Amino acid sequence: MFAIFANGAAFHGRRRALGGVAPAAGVLFLAGSVAFAPALAELARAAMPGPAQFDGVWTIDATTTSFFCPLKRRQLFALVRGGALQRFSGLPGVRANGHVDDAGAVTMNVYVLGHVAQIHGRLTGAAGEGVWSSNSIICAAGHWRAQASR
């Protein structure tokens, strides 16, 4: 027997797994194999509202509009989980924080070599675009486009 509780916890087995107590009301029971679990997890993920729809790895193509910036184009990668930026890579010594809200609005700060770039834009489905600006005199601003790597 397999059950999913309202809080998302799973129960495998019989009453003894719960200390001899029958599962509480509101529990969804599924008879048969645990093989249903992946299908249910996918269904739950698809039905989840909010930022989770933008979770995953994003490939970002960032370009600059600053004439003197030596990096005219850079490919970057971002990992988003639960709407929060978890990892950001593609530049040496980079640190970043930020989030994607329910509507796909992107707000991030990227820190590299003593400078900070503020990133704003929007994700829609598996793509997105926006602008960035920084406190650097040489690489002051630009655009970005992102594609989900799903």
Secondary structure, 3 states (H helix, E strand, C coil): CEEECCCCCEEECCHHHHCCCCCCCCCEEECCCCCHHHHHHHHHHHHCCCHHHHCEEEEEEEEECCCCCCCCEEEEEEEEECCEEEEEECCCCCEEEEEECCCCEEEEEEEECCEEEEEEEEEECCEEEEEEEECCCCCCEEEEEEEECC
